[in-house]
Amino acid sequence: MSLKGKTAFITGASRGIGKAIALRLAKEGANIVIAAKSVEENPKLGGTIFSAAEEVKALGAGALAVQCDIRFEDQIQAAVEKAAEAFGGIDILVNNASAISLTPTEKTEAKRYDLMHGINVRGTFFVSRACIPYLRKGSNPHILNLSPPINMDQKWFANHLAYTMSKYNMSMIAWGLSAELKKDGIAANTLWPRTTIATAAVQNLLGGDMLMKMSRTPEILADAAYYILRRPSTQCTGNFFLDEQVLAEEGITDLSGYSVVPGAQLYTDLFL
């Protein structure tokens, strides 16, 4: 199904994976709502809601930059209402905003725990809640959470319990909404990469330049998201998608163009 004229509300879209998805959907003619905190550029992270919106507009698509900290319900509600007013509704929600801290329990400070659960869990839940009335009226409505397939093997919990809990909760939200909203024709799915993705989180928190060179670009997730979001919402719901799987289903098996360094050995992402 065409995305032309549809409106996508994307959290954390000022940079990285969120921005890549925004630009991919913009190329297909979708209006993009950039909902994120960054109004001033952080040299280590790059990008603001305004710079991302300008890139969307440069592709000929409608763009709305909205400052929103999704830990706060009033900011969520205001951002969603602005989006619906600007474009006449919301058809797609991408819950991309996320916080990460790969620490064992004894080294996980309360503020880090609260940040991850405030953004990843509470934020995802309440952004979804705020968008549901508009999605219900939308065209081929989809919710897509950037979170992993749920695997209860203890090895995924042993080294970073707080982070795993928060990301699995994002997946549980999609899993639950897929059942709750099925009667409304609203799809809810998750998407996760097979390999590490070259983002500021990988550069600054996980593995620096070495891991960046063993990663793929955010565009692989952007393309996968596009193919999911154009599928019929009544038929495509309750899935824990991997990027490679989605592209293979579309007949795309040569993924070499997504590698940061052509031919480099790729590093399997967390949770896989």
Stockholm file with secondary structure:
# STOCKHOLM 1.0

chainA/1-272         MSLKGKTAFITGASRGIGKAIALRLAKEGANIVIAAKSVEENPKLGGTIFSAAEEVKALGAGALAVQCDIRFEDQIQAAVEKAAEAFGGIDILVNNASAISLTPTEKTEAKRYDLMHGINVRGTFFVSRACIPYLRKGSNPHILNLSPPINMDQKWFANHLAYTMSKYNMSMIAWGLSAELKKDGIAANTLWPRTTIATAAVQNLLGGDMLMKMSRTPEILADAAYYILRRPSTQCTGNFFLDEQVLAEEGITDLSGYSVVPGAQLYTDLFL
#=GR chainA/1-272 SS CCCTTCEEEEETTTSHHHHHHHHHHHHTTCEEEEEESCSSCCTTTCCCHHHHHHHHHHTTCCEEEEECCTTSHHHHHHHHHHHHHHHSSCCEEEECCCCCCCCCGGGCCHHHHHHHIIIIIIIHHHHHHHHHHHHHTSSSCEEEEECCCCCCCTHHHHSCHHHHHHHHHHHHHHHHHHHHTGGGTCEEEEEECSBCBCSHHIIIIICHHHHHHTSBCTHHHHHHHHHHHTSCTTTSCSCEEEHHHHHHHTTCCCCGGGBSSTTCCCCBCTTC
#=GC SS_cons         CCCTTCEEEEETTTSHHHHHHHHHHHHTTCEEEEEESCSSCCTTTCCCHHHHHHHHHHTTCCEEEEECCTTSHHHHHHHHHHHHHHHSSCCEEEECCCCCCCCCGGGCCHHHHHHHIIIIIIIHHHHHHHHHHHHHTSSSCEEEEECCCCCCCTHHHHSCHHHHHHHHHHHHHHHHHHHHTGGGTCEEEEEECSBCBCSHHIIIIICHHHHHHTSBCTHHHHHHHHHHHTSCTTTSCSCEEEHHHHHHHTTCCCCGGGBSSTTCCCCBCTTC
//
